[in-house]
Amino acid sequence: MKTLKISLNSIDKVKAFVNEISKFDCDFDLVSGRYVIDAKSIMGIFSLDLSKPINLNIHAEGSTLDTILAVVEPYVIE
């Protein structure tokens, strides 16, 4: 599992993010405080406080993980 800190601070970013990660056949969780949401759920994402960075847990390994990291890179914040 890989954890990244991401920002989804607009409706367009959320829609684009969900469209991108839905192409992969592995699990993604968004963690904000004590809430854990399926990252492929637009409604779930909108239940979070999107003004703050969110942790993205990616449950993948190997070359699949490398491909996913390239796709989610625009949302990652340091």
N, C-alpha and C positions, 0 to 999 in steps of 0.2 A: 504494500500500500504506500502511496505517495501523497503527501499533504502539501498544498499550496495555498497561499493567501491571495484571494482574488477580489476584484471590485466589479459589481454589477449595478451601477448607479443610474441606469436609465432603462426605460421599457424596451428600447431597441436593442440594447446590450443583452438584456435577459432573453429576448426572443432569439437573437443570433446565437447566444451561448447554448440554449437548449437545442436548437436545430443542429448545431455542430456536434454536441456530445451524444445526441440521440442516434447518431450513425454508428456508435460503438456498442458492442455486445458485452459490456461489463458494467459494474456498478459505480455510481458516483454519488457521494453524499456531500451536502453542504451543512457546515456546522457553524451556528451562530449562538454563542452562549451555551445554554443547555438544550437548544433545539437542534435536531438532526433531520434534515429534509432530503428526499430523493431529488438530486440535481436535475433529473429529466422532467420534473413536474413544474410547469410554469406557475400554477396556482400555489404550490408549496413555496416556491421562491418568493412570490409576492407576499407571503405571510411573514417573511423575515424583514429585519431592519436593514434596508439596502443602502443606507447612508454610511454604514461602516463596512470595513473589509470583512470578508467571510472566508472561512477555511473550506477548501475543497479537498475531499478525500477521494483519491482515484484508486480503485481496486483492480489493478492490472499490472502486468509484468512484461519485461523484455521489449521486443520491437513494437508491440501494441502500445506500451507505455510511452515510448519515444514518439510515436505518431500522435498520441493524445496530447503530450506536452507541447508539441508544435502547434496543434490546433488551439489549445487554451492559452497559449502564450500572450495574445493581445489583452487578456483579462487579468493576467498576473501582475501583482504589485509587490515591490520589495519592502 
